[in-house]
Amino acid sequence: MTDRDPFAEGERAARENIPTEANPYLDGSDEHALWAAGHEKVASAIEARAPEGS
């Protein structure tokens, strides 16, 4: 079994424009929360850099 990092996977998903609904982990699990947190971190940074009105 490989060591997976849900937070890093969520960050990568956000960079690849994969929506939060694609979170592969069971809703309510620690992994789901970590993936979502990683996704939100990157998605928020991307959104902050986007020009207004885009």
PDBQT receptor file of N, H, CA, C and O in Angstrom, charges set to zero:
ATOM      1  N   MET A   1       0.851  -1.190   0.000  1.00  0.00    +0.000 N 
ATOM      2  CA  MET A   1       0.000   0.000   0.000  1.00  0.00    +0.000 C 
ATOM      3  C   MET A   1       0.890   1.245   0.000  1.00  0.00    +0.000 C 
ATOM      4  O   MET A   1       1.881   1.303   0.729  1.00  0.00    +0.000 OA
ATOM      5  N   THR A   2       0.544   2.211  -0.797  1.00  0.00    +0.000 N 
ATOM      6  H   THR A   2      -0.261   2.164  -1.389  1.00  0.00    +0.000 HD
ATOM      7  CA  THR A   2       1.332   3.433  -0.877  1.00  0.00    +0.000 C 
ATOM      8  C   THR A   2       0.845   4.431   0.164  1.00  0.00    +0.000 C 
ATOM      9  O   THR A   2      -0.323   4.435   0.550  1.00  0.00    +0.000 OA
ATOM     10  N   ASP A   3       1.764   5.273   0.605  1.00  0.00    +0.000 N 
ATOM     11  H   ASP A   3       2.714   5.270   0.291  1.00  0.00    +0.000 HD
ATOM     12  CA  ASP A   3       1.396   6.341   1.527  1.00  0.00    +0.000 C 
ATOM     13  C   ASP A   3       0.829   7.490   0.715  1.00  0.00    +0.000 C 
ATOM     14  O   ASP A   3       1.537   8.125  -0.067  1.00  0.00    +0.000 OA
ATOM     15  N   ARG A   4      -0.440   7.747   0.905  1.00  0.00    +0.000 N 
ATOM     16  H   ARG A   4      -1.015   7.232   1.540  1.00  0.00    +0.000 HD
ATOM     17  CA  ARG A   4      -1.106   8.826   0.177  1.00  0.00    +0.000 C 
ATOM     18  C   ARG A   4      -1.213  10.036   1.085  1.00  0.00    +0.000 C 
ATOM     19  O   ARG A   4      -1.377   9.907   2.298  1.00  0.00    +0.000 OA
ATOM     20  N   ASP A   5      -1.118  11.201   0.489  1.00  0.00    +0.000 N 
ATOM     21  H   ASP A   5      -0.985  11.305  -0.497  1.00  0.00    +0.000 HD
ATOM     22  CA  ASP A   5      -1.249  12.453   1.219  1.00  0.00    +0.000 C 
ATOM     23  C   ASP A   5      -2.479  13.182   0.696  1.00  0.00    +0.000 C 
ATOM     24  O   ASP A   5      -2.406  13.889  -0.309  1.00  0.00    +0.000 OA
ATOM     25  N   PRO A   6      -3.614  13.008   1.379  1.00  0.00    +0.000 N 
ATOM     26  CA  PRO A   6      -4.856  13.634   0.895  1.00  0.00    +0.000 C 
ATOM     27  C   PRO A   6      -4.760  15.143   0.731  1.00  0.00    +0.000 C 
ATOM     28  O   PRO A   6      -5.354  15.700  -0.193  1.00  0.00    +0.000 OA
ATOM     29  N   PHE A   7      -4.021  15.817   1.614  1.00  0.00    +0.000 N 
ATOM     30  H   PHE A   7      -3.539  15.365   2.364  1.00  0.00    +0.000 HD
ATOM     31  CA  PHE A   7      -3.882  17.271   1.510  1.00  0.00    +0.000 C 
ATOM     32  C   PHE A   7      -3.184  17.635   0.202  1.00  0.00    +0.000 C 
ATOM     33  O   PHE A   7      -3.642  18.514  -0.527  1.00  0.00    +0.000 OA
ATOM     34  N   ALA A   8      -2.080  16.961  -0.091  1.00  0.00    +0.000 N 
ATOM     35  H   ALA A   8      -1.708  16.246   0.501  1.00  0.00    +0.000 HD
ATOM     36  CA  ALA A   8      -1.335  17.220  -1.336  1.00  0.00    +0.000 C 
ATOM     37  C   ALA A   8      -2.169  16.846  -2.561  1.00  0.00    +0.000 C 
ATOM     38  O   ALA A   8      -2.100  17.520  -3.589  1.00  0.00    +0.000 OA
ATOM     39  N   GLU A   9      -2.950  15.780  -2.455  1.00  0.00    +0.000 N 
ATOM     40  H   GLU A   9      -3.006  15.233  -1.620  1.00  0.00    +0.000 HD
ATOM     41  CA  GLU A   9      -3.821  15.394  -3.567  1.00  0.00    +0.000 C 
ATOM     42  C   GLU A   9      -4.874  16.471  -3.830  1.00  0.00    +0.000 C 
ATOM     43  O   GLU A   9      -5.194  16.763  -4.982  1.00  0.00    +0.000 OA
ATOM     44  N   GLY A  10      -5.405  17.053  -2.774  1.00  0.00    +0.000 N 
ATOM     45  H   GLY A  10      -5.146  16.817  -1.838  1.00  0.00    +0.000 HD
ATOM     46  CA  GLY A  10      -6.382  18.131  -2.924  1.00  0.00    +0.000 C 
ATOM     47  C   GLY A  10      -5.754  19.370  -3.549  1.00  0.00    +0.000 C 
ATOM     48  O   GLY A  10      -6.368  20.032  -4.386  1.00  0.00    +0.000 OA
ATOM     49  N   GLU A  11      -4.523  19.681  -3.138  1.00  0.00    +0.000 N 
ATOM     50  H   GLU A  11      -4.024  19.144  -2.458  1.00  0.00    +0.000 HD
ATOM     51  CA  GLU A  11      -3.817  20.813  -3.742  1.00  0.00    +0.000 C 
ATOM     52  C   GLU A  11      -3.622  20.583  -5.239  1.00  0.00    +0.000 C 
ATOM     53  O   GLU A  11      -3.864  21.477  -6.051  1.00  0.00    +0.000 OA
ATOM     54  N   ARG A  12      -3.183  19.382  -5.594  1.00  0.00    +0.000 N 
ATOM     55  H   ARG A  12      -2.986  18.656  -4.934  1.00  0.00    +0.000 HD
ATOM     56  CA  ARG A  12      -2.960  19.060  -7.005  1.00  0.00    +0.000 C 
ATOM     57  C   ARG A  12      -4.262  19.138  -7.795  1.00  0.00    +0.000 C 
ATOM     58  O   ARG A  12      -4.286  19.640  -8.918  1.00  0.00    +0.000 OA
ATOM     59  N   ALA A  13      -5.340  18.640  -7.205  1.00  0.00    +0.000 N 
ATOM     60  H   ALA A  13      -5.321  18.231  -6.293  1.00  0.00    +0.000 HD
ATOM     61  CA  ALA A  13      -6.644  18.674  -7.882  1.00  0.00    +0.000 C 
ATOM     62  C   ALA A  13      -7.064  20.110  -8.187  1.00  0.00    +0.000 C 
ATOM     63  O   ALA A  13      -7.570  20.395  -9.272  1.00  0.00    +0.000 OA
ATOM     64  N   ALA A  14      -6.856  21.004  -7.239  1.00  0.00    +0.000 N 
ATOM     65  H   ALA A  14      -6.445  20.772  -6.357  1.00  0.00    +0.000 HD
ATOM     66  CA  ALA A  14      -7.226  22.411  -7.462  1.00  0.00    +0.000 C 
ATOM     67  C   ALA A  14      -6.391  23.012  -8.583  1.00  0.00    +0.000 C 
ATOM     68  O   ALA A  14      -6.915  23.746  -9.421  1.00  0.00    +0.000 OA
ATOM     69  N   ARG A  15      -5.093  22.708  -8.605  1.00  0.00    +0.000 N 
ATOM     70  H   ARG A  15      -4.667  22.112  -7.924  1.00  0.00    +0.000 HD
ATOM     71  CA  ARG A  15      -4.229  23.230  -9.675  1.00  0.00    +0.000 C 
ATOM     72  C   ARG A  15      -4.661  22.704 -11.040  1.00  0.00    +0.000 C 
ATOM     73  O   ARG A  15      -4.469  23.370 -12.057  1.00  0.00    +0.000 OA
ATOM     74  N   GLU A  16      -5.244  21.507 -11.059  1.00  0.00    +0.000 N 
ATOM     75  H   GLU A  16      -5.399  20.965 -10.233  1.00  0.00    +0.000 HD
ATOM     76  CA  GLU A  16      -5.702  20.895 -12.314  1.00  0.00    +0.000 C 
ATOM     77  C   GLU A  16      -7.166  21.215 -12.608  1.00  0.00    +0.000 C 
ATOM     78  O   GLU A  16      -7.769  20.606 -13.492  1.00  0.00    +0.000 OA
ATOM     79  N   ASN A  17      -7.740  22.170 -11.869  1.00  0.00    +0.000 N 
ATOM     80  H   ASN A  17      -7.250  22.665 -11.152  1.00  0.00    +0.000 HD
ATOM     81  CA  ASN A  17      -9.139  22.595 -12.042  1.00  0.00    +0.000 C 
ATOM     82  C   ASN A  17     -10.141  21.462 -11.852  1.00  0.00    +0.000 C 
ATOM     83  O   ASN A  17     -11.190  21.437 -12.496  1.00  0.00    +0.000 OA
ATOM     84  N   ILE A  18      -9.816  20.540 -10.976  1.00  0.00    +0.000 N 
ATOM     85  H   ILE A  18      -8.964  20.560 -10.453  1.00  0.00    +0.000 HD
ATOM     86  CA  ILE A  18     -10.748  19.462 -10.631  1.00  0.00    +0.000 C 
ATOM     87  C   ILE A  18     -11.659  20.000  -9.519  1.00  0.00    +0.000 C 
ATOM     88  O   ILE A  18     -11.165  20.520  -8.518  1.00  0.00    +0.000 OA
ATOM     89  N   PRO A  19     -12.970  19.883  -9.681  1.00  0.00    +0.000 N 
ATOM     90  CA  PRO A  19     -13.892  20.469  -8.694  1.00  0.00    +0.000 C 
ATOM     91  C   PRO A  19     -13.876  19.731  -7.354  1.00  0.00    +0.000 C 
ATOM     92  O   PRO A  19     -13.489  18.565  -7.277  1.00  0.00    +0.000 OA
ATOM     93  N   THR A  20     -14.301  20.428  -6.309  1.00  0.00    +0.000 N 
ATOM     94  H   THR A  20     -14.615  21.375  -6.372  1.00  0.00    +0.000 HD
ATOM     95  CA  THR A  20     -14.321  19.828  -4.975  1.00  0.00    +0.000 C 
ATOM     96  C   THR A  20     -15.231  18.610  -4.909  1.00  0.00    +0.000 C 
ATOM     97  O   THR A  20     -15.027  17.726  -4.077  1.00  0.00    +0.000 OA
ATOM     98  N   GLU A  21     -16.220  18.560  -5.769  1.00  0.00    +0.000 N 
ATOM     99  H   GLU A  21     -16.386  19.278  -6.445  1.00  0.00    +0.000 HD
ATOM    100  CA  GLU A  21     -17.136  17.414  -5.784  1.00  0.00    +0.000 C 
ATOM    101  C   GLU A  21     -16.420  16.117  -6.162  1.00  0.00    +0.000 C 
ATOM    102  O   GLU A  21     -16.955  15.029  -5.951  1.00  0.00    +0.000 OA
ATOM    103  N   ALA A  22     -15.230  16.229  -6.712  1.00  0.00    +0.000 N 
ATOM    104  H   ALA A  22     -14.796  17.113  -6.884  1.00  0.00    +0.000 HD
ATOM    105  CA  ALA A  22     -14.471  15.043  -7.135  1.00  0.00    +0.000 C 
ATOM    106  C   ALA A  22     -13.637  14.454  -6.001  1.00  0.00    +0.000 C 
ATOM    107  O   ALA A  22     -12.852  13.533  -6.228  1.00  0.00    +0.000 OA
ATOM    108  N   ASN A  23     -13.795  14.969  -4.796  1.00  0.00    +0.000 N 
ATOM    109  H   ASN A  23     -14.433  15.717  -4.612  1.00  0.00    +0.000 HD
ATOM    110  CA  ASN A  23     -13.057  14.440  -3.649  1.00  0.00    +0.000 C 
ATOM    111  C   ASN A  23     -13.293  12.926  -3.571  1.00  0.00    +0.000 C 
ATOM    112  O   ASN A  23     -14.430  12.477  -3.424  1.00  0.00    +0.000 OA
ATOM    113  N   PRO A  24     -12.204  12.140  -3.671  1.00  0.00    +0.000 N 
ATOM    114  CA  PRO A  24     -12.362  10.685  -3.750  1.00  0.00    +0.000 C 
ATOM    115  C   PRO A  24     -12.563   9.993  -2.402  1.00  0.00    +0.000 C 
ATOM    116  O   PRO A  24     -12.797   8.785  -2.357  1.00  0.00    +0.000 OA
ATOM    117  N   TYR A  25     -12.477  10.734  -1.323  1.00  0.00    +0.000 N 
ATOM    118  H   TYR A  25     -12.287  11.716  -1.360  1.00  0.00    +0.000 HD
ATOM    119  CA  TYR A  25     -12.545  10.128   0.001  1.00  0.00    +0.000 C 
ATOM    120  C   TYR A  25     -13.964  10.163   0.559  1.00  0.00    +0.000 C 
ATOM    121  O   TYR A  25     -14.777  11.005   0.178  1.00  0.00    +0.000 OA
ATOM    122  N   LEU A  26     -14.240   9.247   1.455  1.00  0.00    +0.000 N 
ATOM    123  H   LEU A  26     -13.580   8.563   1.764  1.00  0.00    +0.000 HD
ATOM    124  CA  LEU A  26     -15.553   9.115   2.077  1.00  0.00    +0.000 C 
ATOM    125  C   LEU A  26     -15.900  10.381   2.850  1.00  0.00    +0.000 C 
ATOM    126  O   LEU A  26     -15.137  10.822   3.709  1.00  0.00    +0.000 OA
ATOM    127  N   ASP A  27     -17.047  10.958   2.541  1.00  0.00    +0.000 N 
ATOM    128  H   ASP A  27     -17.667  10.600   1.843  1.00  0.00    +0.000 HD
ATOM    129  CA  ASP A  27     -17.503  12.172   3.215  1.00  0.00    +0.000 C 
ATOM    130  C   ASP A  27     -17.540  11.921   4.717  1.00  0.00    +0.000 C 
ATOM    131  O   ASP A  27     -18.085  10.919   5.178  1.00  0.00    +0.000 OA
ATOM    132  N   GLY A  28     -16.955  12.839   5.468  1.00  0.00    +0.000 N 
ATOM    133  H   GLY A  28     -16.512  13.653   5.093  1.00  0.00    +0.000 HD
ATOM    134  CA  GLY A  28     -16.919  12.715   6.914  1.00  0.00    +0.000 C 
ATOM    135  C   GLY A  28     -15.622  12.117   7.438  1.00  0.00    +0.000 C 
ATOM    136  O   GLY A  28     -15.367  12.148   8.642  1.00  0.00    +0.000 OA
ATOM    137  N   SER A  29     -14.797  11.572   6.540  1.00  0.00    +0.000 N 
ATOM    138  H   SER A  29     -15.004  11.548   5.562  1.00  0.00    +0.000 HD
ATOM    139  CA  SER A  29     -13.532  10.977   6.975  1.00  0.00    +0.000 C 
ATOM    140  C   SER A  29     -12.467  12.053   7.123  1.00  0.00    +0.000 C 
ATOM    141  O   SER A  29     -12.590  13.147   6.573  1.00  0.00    +0.000 OA
ATOM    142  N   ASP A  30     -11.413  11.724   7.878  1.00  0.00    +0.000 N 
ATOM    143  H   ASP A  30     -11.313  10.835   8.325  1.00  0.00    +0.000 HD
ATOM    144  CA  ASP A  30     -10.293  12.657   8.029  1.00  0.00    +0.000 C 
ATOM    145  C   ASP A  30      -9.655  12.945   6.681  1.00  0.00    +0.000 C 
ATOM    146  O   ASP A  30      -9.268  14.080   6.403  1.00  0.00    +0.000 OA
ATOM    147  N   GLU A  31      -9.543  11.915   5.839  1.00  0.00    +0.000 N 
ATOM    148  H   GLU A  31      -9.857  10.993   6.065  1.00  0.00    +0.000 HD
ATOM    149  CA  GLU A  31      -8.933  12.085   4.527  1.00  0.00    +0.000 C 
ATOM    150  C   GLU A  31      -9.742  13.051   3.663  1.00  0.00    +0.000 C 
ATOM    151  O   GLU A  31      -9.173  13.871   2.941  1.00  0.00    +0.000 OA
ATOM    152  N   HIS A  32     -11.069  12.953   3.739  1.00  0.00    +0.000 N 
ATOM    153  H   HIS A  32     -11.531  12.287   4.325  1.00  0.00    +0.000 HD
ATOM    154  CA  HIS A  32     -11.951  13.850   2.988  1.00  0.00    +0.000 C 
ATOM    155  C   HIS A  32     -11.703  15.291   3.413  1.00  0.00    +0.000 C 
ATOM    156  O   HIS A  32     -11.598  16.185   2.572  1.00  0.00    +0.000 OA
ATOM    157  N   ALA A  33     -11.611  15.511   4.718  1.00  0.00    +0.000 N 
ATOM    158  H   ALA A  33     -11.697  14.786   5.400  1.00  0.00    +0.000 HD
ATOM    159  CA  ALA A  33     -11.377  16.859   5.237  1.00  0.00    +0.000 C 
ATOM    160  C   ALA A  33     -10.005  17.381   4.810  1.00  0.00    +0.000 C 
ATOM    161  O   ALA A  33      -9.880  18.549   4.442  1.00  0.00    +0.000 OA
ATOM    162  N   LEU A  34      -8.979  16.537   4.854  1.00  0.00    +0.000 N 
ATOM    163  H   LEU A  34      -9.080  15.588   5.153  1.00  0.00    +0.000 HD
ATOM    164  CA  LEU A  34      -7.642  16.952   4.444  1.00  0.00    +0.000 C 
ATOM    165  C   LEU A  34      -7.607  17.298   2.957  1.00  0.00    +0.000 C 
ATOM    166  O   LEU A  34      -7.018  18.305   2.566  1.00  0.00    +0.000 OA
ATOM    167  N   TRP A  35      -8.234  16.469   2.132  1.00  0.00    +0.000 N 
ATOM    168  H   TRP A  35      -8.713  15.651   2.449  1.00  0.00    +0.000 HD
ATOM    169  CA  TRP A  35      -8.274  16.721   0.679  1.00  0.00    +0.000 C 
ATOM    170  C   TRP A  35      -8.965  18.058   0.428  1.00  0.00    +0.000 C 
ATOM    171  O   TRP A  35      -8.480  18.873  -0.357  1.00  0.00    +0.000 OA
ATOM    172  N   ALA A  36     -10.094  18.282   1.091  1.00  0.00    +0.000 N 
ATOM    173  H   ALA A  36     -10.488  17.620   1.728  1.00  0.00    +0.000 HD
ATOM    174  CA  ALA A  36     -10.849  19.523   0.913  1.00  0.00    +0.000 C 
ATOM    175  C   ALA A  36     -10.030  20.731   1.360  1.00  0.00    +0.000 C 
ATOM    176  O   ALA A  36     -10.071  21.779   0.715  1.00  0.00    +0.000 OA
ATOM    177  N   ALA A  37      -9.291  20.592   2.455  1.00  0.00    +0.000 N 
ATOM    178  H   ALA A  37      -9.257  19.741   2.978  1.00  0.00    +0.000 HD
ATOM    179  CA  ALA A  37      -8.471  21.701   2.947  1.00  0.00    +0.000 C 
ATOM    180  C   ALA A  37      -7.355  22.031   1.960  1.00  0.00    +0.000 C 
ATOM    181  O   ALA A  37      -7.077  23.204   1.710  1.00  0.00    +0.000 OA
ATOM    182  N   GLY A  38      -6.723  21.022   1.405  1.00  0.00    +0.000 N 
ATOM    183  H   GLY A  38      -6.949  20.069   1.608  1.00  0.00    +0.000 HD
ATOM    184  CA  GLY A  38      -5.684  21.253   0.405  1.00  0.00    +0.000 C 
ATOM    185  C   GLY A  38      -6.247  21.911  -0.836  1.00  0.00    +0.000 C 
ATOM    186  O   GLY A  38      -5.643  22.828  -1.392  1.00  0.00    +0.000 OA
ATOM    187  N   HIS A  39      -7.405  21.443  -1.268  1.00  0.00    +0.000 N 
ATOM    188  H   HIS A  39      -7.896  20.698  -0.816  1.00  0.00    +0.000 HD
ATOM    189  CA  HIS A  39      -8.064  22.019  -2.445  1.00  0.00    +0.000 C 
ATOM    190  C   HIS A  39      -8.401  23.480  -2.195  1.00  0.00    +0.000 C 
ATOM    191  O   HIS A  39      -8.145  24.331  -3.047  1.00  0.00    +0.000 OA
ATOM    192  N   GLU A  40      -8.966  23.774  -1.047  1.00  0.00    +0.000 N 
ATOM    193  H   GLU A  40      -9.174  23.083  -0.355  1.00  0.00    +0.000 HD
ATOM    194  CA  GLU A  40      -9.371  25.148  -0.715  1.00  0.00    +0.000 C 
ATOM    195  C   GLU A  40      -8.168  26.071  -0.640  1.00  0.00    +0.000 C 
ATOM    196  O   GLU A  40      -8.239  27.215  -1.089  1.00  0.00    +0.000 OA
ATOM    197  N   LYS A  41      -7.068  25.595  -0.082  1.00  0.00    +0.000 N 
ATOM    198  H   LYS A  41      -7.010  24.666   0.283  1.00  0.00    +0.000 HD
ATOM    199  CA  LYS A  41      -5.854  26.417   0.026  1.00  0.00    +0.000 C 
ATOM    200  C   LYS A  41      -5.405  26.894  -1.353  1.00  0.00    +0.000 C 
ATOM    201  O   LYS A  41      -5.152  28.082  -1.547  1.00  0.00    +0.000 OA
ATOM    202  N   VAL A  42      -5.308  25.981  -2.298  1.00  0.00    +0.000 N 
ATOM    203  H   VAL A  42      -5.514  25.015  -2.140  1.00  0.00    +0.000 HD
ATOM    204  CA  VAL A  42      -4.840  26.327  -3.638  1.00  0.00    +0.000 C 
ATOM    205  C   VAL A  42      -5.907  27.090  -4.406  1.00  0.00    +0.000 C 
ATOM    206  O   VAL A  42      -5.595  28.077  -5.072  1.00  0.00    +0.000 OA
ATOM    207  N   ALA A  43      -7.153  26.656  -4.328  1.00  0.00    +0.000 N 
ATOM    208  H   ALA A  43      -7.406  25.854  -3.786  1.00  0.00    +0.000 HD
ATOM    209  CA  ALA A  43      -8.228  27.334  -5.061  1.00  0.00    +0.000 C 
ATOM    210  C   ALA A  43      -8.372  28.783  -4.601  1.00  0.00    +0.000 C 
ATOM    211  O   ALA A  43      -8.614  29.667  -5.423  1.00  0.00    +0.000 OA
ATOM    212  N   SER A  44      -8.228  29.037  -3.314  1.00  0.00    +0.000 N 
ATOM    213  H   SER A  44      -8.032  28.318  -2.646  1.00  0.00    +0.000 HD
ATOM    214  CA  SER A  44      -8.321  30.406  -2.794  1.00  0.00    +0.000 C 
ATOM    215  C   SER A  44      -7.178  31.259  -3.313  1.00  0.00    +0.000 C 
ATOM    216  O   SER A  44      -7.381  32.420  -3.668  1.00  0.00    +0.000 OA
ATOM    217  N   ALA A  45      -5.978  30.695  -3.361  1.00  0.00    +0.000 N 
ATOM    218  H   ALA A  45      -5.813  29.752  -3.073  1.00  0.00    +0.000 HD
ATOM    219  CA  ALA A  45      -4.821  31.439  -3.864  1.00  0.00    +0.000 C 
ATOM    220  C   ALA A  45      -4.992  31.754  -5.347  1.00  0.00    +0.000 C 
ATOM    221  O   ALA A  45      -4.670  32.854  -5.795  1.00  0.00    +0.000 OA
ATOM    222  N   ILE A  46      -5.495  30.792  -6.100  1.00  0.00    +0.000 N 
ATOM    223  H   ILE A  46      -5.756  29.898  -5.736  1.00  0.00    +0.000 HD
ATOM    224  CA  ILE A  46      -5.724  31.010  -7.539  1.00  0.00    +0.000 C 
ATOM    225  C   ILE A  46      -6.774  32.095  -7.738  1.00  0.00    +0.000 C 
ATOM    226  O   ILE A  46      -6.604  32.985  -8.571  1.00  0.00    +0.000 OA
ATOM    227  N   GLU A  47      -7.847  32.020  -6.981  1.00  0.00    +0.000 N 
ATOM    228  H   GLU A  47      -7.985  31.296  -6.304  1.00  0.00    +0.000 HD
ATOM    229  CA  GLU A  47      -8.933  33.003  -7.092  1.00  0.00    +0.000 C 
ATOM    230  C   GLU A  47      -8.447  34.391  -6.724  1.00  0.00    +0.000 C 
ATOM    231  O   GLU A  47      -8.844  35.373  -7.352  1.00  0.00    +0.000 OA
ATOM    232  N   ALA A  48      -7.594  34.486  -5.718  1.00  0.00    +0.000 N 
ATOM    233  H   ALA A  48      -7.271  33.688  -5.208  1.00  0.00    +0.000 HD
ATOM    234  CA  ALA A  48      -7.079  35.788  -5.285  1.00  0.00    +0.000 C 
ATOM    235  C   ALA A  48      -6.231  36.448  -6.361  1.00  0.00    +0.000 C 
ATOM    236  O   ALA A  48      -6.168  37.675  -6.438  1.00  0.00    +0.000 OA
ATOM    237  N   ARG A  49      -5.578  35.643  -7.191  1.00  0.00    +0.000 N 
ATOM    238  H   ARG A  49      -5.629  34.647  -7.128  1.00  0.00    +0.000 HD
ATOM    239  CA  ARG A  49      -4.722  36.179  -8.257  1.00  0.00    +0.000 C 
ATOM    240  C   ARG A  49      -5.497  36.484  -9.528  1.00  0.00    +0.000 C 
ATOM    241  O   ARG A  49      -4.994  37.186 -10.405  1.00  0.00    +0.000 OA
ATOM    242  N   ALA A  50      -6.725  35.962  -9.641  1.00  0.00    +0.000 N 
ATOM    243  H   ALA A  50      -7.134  35.391  -8.929  1.00  0.00    +0.000 HD
ATOM    244  CA  ALA A  50      -7.516  36.158 -10.868  1.00  0.00    +0.000 C 
ATOM    245  C   ALA A  50      -7.947  37.613 -10.999  1.00  0.00    +0.000 C 
ATOM    246  O   ALA A  50      -8.310  38.246 -10.008  1.00  0.00    +0.000 OA
ATOM    247  N   PRO A  51      -7.909  38.141 -12.214  1.00  0.00    +0.000 N 
ATOM    248  CA  PRO A  51      -8.379  39.519 -12.419  1.00  0.00    +0.000 C 
ATOM    249  C   PRO A  51      -9.870  39.637 -12.110  1.00  0.00    +0.000 C 
ATOM    250  O   PRO A  51     -10.631  38.691 -12.308  1.00  0.00    +0.000 OA
ATOM    251  N   GLU A  52     -10.266  40.779 -11.636  1.00  0.00    +0.000 N 
ATOM    252  H   GLU A  52      -9.647  41.548 -11.476  1.00  0.00    +0.000 HD
ATOM    253  CA  GLU A  52     -11.671  41.042 -11.304  1.00  0.00    +0.000 C 
ATOM    254  C   GLU A  52     -12.552  40.861 -12.539  1.00  0.00    +0.000 C 
ATOM    255  O   GLU A  52     -12.214  41.325 -13.628  1.00  0.00    +0.000 OA
ATOM    256  N   GLY A  53     -13.680  40.184 -12.356  1.00  0.00    +0.000 N 
ATOM    257  H   GLY A  53     -13.954  39.807 -11.472  1.00  0.00    +0.000 HD
ATOM    258  CA  GLY A  53     -14.627  39.995 -13.449  1.00  0.00    +0.000 C 
ATOM    259  C   GLY A  53     -14.342  38.801 -14.332  1.00  0.00    +0.000 C 
ATOM    260  O   GLY A  53     -14.969  38.640 -15.379  1.00  0.00    +0.000 OA
ATOM    261  N   SER A  54     -13.400  37.956 -13.923  1.00  0.00    +0.000 N 
ATOM    262  H   SER A  54     -12.891  38.087 -13.072  1.00  0.00    +0.000 HD
ATOM    263  CA  SER A  54     -13.127  36.771 -14.752  1.00  0.00    +0.000 C 
ATOM    264  C   SER A  54     -13.621  35.517 -14.099  1.00  0.00    +0.000 C 
ATOM    265  O   SER A  54     -13.473  34.430 -14.658  1.00  0.00    +0.000 OA
TER     266      SER A  54
